[in-house]
């Protein structure tokens, strides 16, 4: 996958629980879990904006481009 979601890293840095973020954003904990794992095909800008608002970060801190040959 070329885009890697690093939401779990940011949650750990901010010492925030997925449950609290999901509630603030207005999505289910299950969808938050899928997003954290990078198992989603897309994310709404509105959702990304709320995540960034809560975590006080930039989208580039959550989404990282990694060419397919460079698996983490």
PAVO-511451 format. One record per residue (C-alpha): residue number from 0; residue in three letters; x, y negated, z. Coordinates in nm, 4 decimals, m for minus. Each point is the difference from the previous one (the first is absolute). Example, Ala and Ser with C-alpha at 12.3 -4.5 7.8 and 13.67 -1.06 7.14 Angstrom:
2
<site><n>0</n><res>ALA</res><c1>1.2300</c1><c2>0.4500</c2><c3>0.7800</c3></site>
<site><n>1</n><res>SER</res><c1>0.1370</c1><c2>m0.3440</c2><c3>m0.0660</c3></site>
This chain:
72
<site><n>0</n><res>UNK</res><c1>0.0000</c1><c2>0.0000</c2><c3>0.0000</c3></site>
<site><n>1</n><res>UNK</res><c1>0.1430</c1><c2>m0.3359</c2><c3>m0.0985</c3></site>
<site><n>2</n><res>UNK</res><c1>m0.1769</c1><c2>m0.2052</c2><c3>0.2689</c3></site>
<site><n>3</n><res>UNK</res><c1>0.0674</c1><c2>0.1121</c2><c3>0.3577</c3></site>
<site><n>4</n><res>UNK</res><c1>m0.2305</c1><c2>m0.1132</c2><c3>0.2803</c3></site>
<site><n>5</n><res>UNK</res><c1>0.1936</c1><c2>m0.0886</c2><c3>0.3152</c3></site>
<site><n>6</n><res>UNK</res><c1>m0.2981</c1><c2>m0.0853</c2><c3>0.2165</c3></site>
<site><n>7</n><res>UNK</res><c1>0.1036</c1><c2>0.2534</c2><c3>0.2632</c3></site>
<site><n>8</n><res>UNK</res><c1>0.3368</c1><c2>m0.1745</c2><c3>0.0360</c3></site>
<site><n>9</n><res>UNK</res><c1>m0.1650</c1><c2>m0.3398</c2><c3>0.0481</c3></site>
<site><n>10</n><res>UNK</res><c1>m0.2477</c1><c2>0.1407</c2><c3>0.2523</c3></site>
<site><n>11</n><res>UNK</res><c1>0.2893</c1><c2>0.1397</c2><c3>0.2018</c3></site>
<site><n>12</n><res>UNK</res><c1>0.1916</c1><c2>m0.3295</c2><c3>m0.0174</c3></site>
<site><n>13</n><res>UNK</res><c1>m0.3028</c1><c2>m0.1951</c2><c3>0.1182</c3></site>
<site><n>14</n><res>UNK</res><c1>m0.0979</c1><c2>0.2676</c2><c3>0.2564</c3></site>
<site><n>15</n><res>UNK</res><c1>m0.3519</c1><c2>0.0068</c2><c3>m0.1437</c3></site>
<site><n>16</n><res>UNK</res><c1>m0.2333</c1><c2>0.3009</c2><c3>m0.0052</c3></site>
<site><n>17</n><res>UNK</res><c1>m0.1568</c1><c2>0.1054</c2><c3>m0.3304</c3></site>
<site><n>18</n><res>UNK</res><c1>m0.3377</c1><c2>0.0057</c2><c3>0.1730</c3></site>
<site><n>19</n><res>UNK</res><c1>0.0232</c1><c2>m0.3679</c2><c3>0.0956</c3></site>
<site><n>20</n><res>UNK</res><c1>0.1120</c1><c2>m0.1023</c2><c3>m0.3487</c3></site>
<site><n>21</n><res>UNK</res><c1>m0.2763</c1><c2>0.2032</c2><c3>m0.1659</c3></site>
<site><n>22</n><res>UNK</res><c1>m0.2600</c1><c2>m0.1662</c2><c3>0.2210</c3></site>
<site><n>23</n><res>UNK</res><c1>0.1317</c1><c2>m0.3495</c2><c3>m0.0821</c3></site>
<site><n>24</n><res>UNK</res><c1>0.0163</c1><c2>0.0708</c2><c3>m0.3729</c3></site>
<site><n>25</n><res>UNK</res><c1>m0.3418</c1><c2>0.1660</c2><c3>m0.0066</c3></site>
<site><n>26</n><res>UNK</res><c1>0.0974</c1><c2>0.3426</c2><c3>m0.1338</c3></site>
<site><n>27</n><res>UNK</res><c1>m0.0239</c1><c2>0.3444</c2><c3>0.1545</c3></site>
<site><n>28</n><res>UNK</res><c1>0.2892</c1><c2>0.1553</c2><c3>0.1879</c3></site>
<site><n>29</n><res>UNK</res><c1>0.0001</c1><c2>0.2772</c2><c3>m0.2610</c3></site>
<site><n>30</n><res>UNK</res><c1>0.0509</c1><c2>m0.2517</c2><c3>m0.2817</c3></site>
<site><n>31</n><res>UNK</res><c1>0.2702</c1><c2>m0.1757</c2><c3>0.2015</c3></site>
<site><n>32</n><res>UNK</res><c1>0.1752</c1><c2>0.3344</c2><c3>0.0416</c3></site>
<site><n>33</n><res>UNK</res><c1>m0.0145</c1><c2>0.0659</c2><c3>m0.3751</c3></site>
<site><n>34</n><res>UNK</res><c1>0.1400</c1><c2>m0.3465</c2><c3>m0.0661</c3></site>
<site><n>35</n><res>UNK</res><c1>0.2836</c1><c2>0.0538</c2><c3>0.2493</c3></site>
<site><n>36</n><res>UNK</res><c1>0.0892</c1><c2>0.3285</c2><c3>m0.1690</c3></site>
<site><n>37</n><res>UNK</res><c1>m0.0008</c1><c2>m0.1597</c2><c3>m0.3443</c3></site>
<site><n>38</n><res>UNK</res><c1>m0.2752</c1><c2>0.2342</c2><c3>m0.1161</c3></site>
<site><n>39</n><res>UNK</res><c1>m0.2113</c1><c2>m0.2716</c2><c3>m0.1598</c3></site>
<site><n>40</n><res>UNK</res><c1>m0.0112</c1><c2>m0.1041</c2><c3>m0.3651</c3></site>
<site><n>41</n><res>UNK</res><c1>m0.0590</c1><c2>m0.3653</c2><c3>0.0816</c3></site>
<site><n>42</n><res>UNK</res><c1>m0.0790</c1><c2>m0.2558</c2><c3>0.2657</c3></site>
<site><n>43</n><res>UNK</res><c1>m0.2252</c1><c2>m0.3052</c2><c3>m0.0203</c3></site>
<site><n>44</n><res>UNK</res><c1>0.1722</c1><c2>m0.3352</c2><c3>0.0333</c3></site>
<site><n>45</n><res>UNK</res><c1>m0.2535</c1><c2>m0.0866</c2><c3>0.2703</c3></site>
<site><n>46</n><res>UNK</res><c1>0.1124</c1><c2>0.3047</c2><c3>0.2013</c3></site>
<site><n>47</n><res>UNK</res><c1>0.3668</c1><c2>m0.0787</c2><c3>m0.0566</c3></site>
<site><n>48</n><res>UNK</res><c1>m0.0598</c1><c2>m0.3611</c2><c3>0.1050</c3></site>
<site><n>49</n><res>UNK</res><c1>m0.1666</c1><c2>0.1061</c2><c3>0.3269</c3></site>
<site><n>50</n><res>UNK</res><c1>0.2815</c1><c2>0.2460</c2><c3>0.0759</c3></site>
<site><n>51</n><res>UNK</res><c1>0.2593</c1><c2>m0.2722</c2><c3>m0.0577</c3></site>
<site><n>52</n><res>UNK</res><c1>m0.2000</c1><c2>m0.2449</c2><c3>0.2127</c3></site>
<site><n>53</n><res>UNK</res><c1>m0.0165</c1><c2>0.2427</c2><c3>0.2927</c3></site>
<site><n>54</n><res>UNK</res><c1>0.3631</c1><c2>0.1131</c2><c3>m0.0244</c3></site>
<site><n>55</n><res>UNK</res><c1>0.1329</c1><c2>m0.3490</c2><c3>m0.0855</c3></site>
<site><n>56</n><res>UNK</res><c1>0.1970</c1><c2>0.1300</c2><c3>m0.2977</c3></site>
<site><n>57</n><res>UNK</res><c1>0.0303</c1><c2>m0.0326</c2><c3>m0.3766</c3></site>
<site><n>58</n><res>UNK</res><c1>m0.1342</c1><c2>0.2586</c2><c3>m0.2483</c3></site>
<site><n>59</n><res>UNK</res><c1>0.3582</c1><c2>0.0716</c2><c3>m0.1074</c3></site>
<site><n>60</n><res>UNK</res><c1>0.0747</c1><c2>0.1260</c2><c3>0.3487</c3></site>
<site><n>61</n><res>UNK</res><c1>m0.2725</c1><c2>0.2634</c2><c3>m0.0395</c3></site>
<site><n>62</n><res>UNK</res><c1>0.0406</c1><c2>0.1006</c2><c3>m0.3645</c3></site>
<site><n>63</n><res>UNK</res><c1>0.3412</c1><c2>0.0870</c2><c3>m0.1416</c3></site>
<site><n>64</n><res>UNK</res><c1>0.0884</c1><c2>0.0930</c2><c3>m0.3584</c3></site>
<site><n>65</n><res>UNK</res><c1>0.2083</c1><c2>0.3157</c2><c3>m0.0221</c3></site>
<site><n>66</n><res>UNK</res><c1>0.0738</c1><c2>0.1605</c2><c3>m0.3361</c3></site>
<site><n>67</n><res>UNK</res><c1>m0.1351</c1><c2>0.3550</c2><c3>m0.0304</c3></site>
<site><n>68</n><res>UNK</res><c1>0.3452</c1><c2>0.1608</c2><c3>0.0049</c3></site>
<site><n>69</n><res>UNK</res><c1>0.0759</c1><c2>m0.1449</c2><c3>0.3460</c3></site>
<site><n>70</n><res>UNK</res><c1>m0.2256</c1><c2>0.1993</c2><c3>0.2316</c3></site>
<site><n>71</n><res>UNK</res><c1>0.0171</c1><c2>m0.1129</c2><c3>0.3652</c3></site>
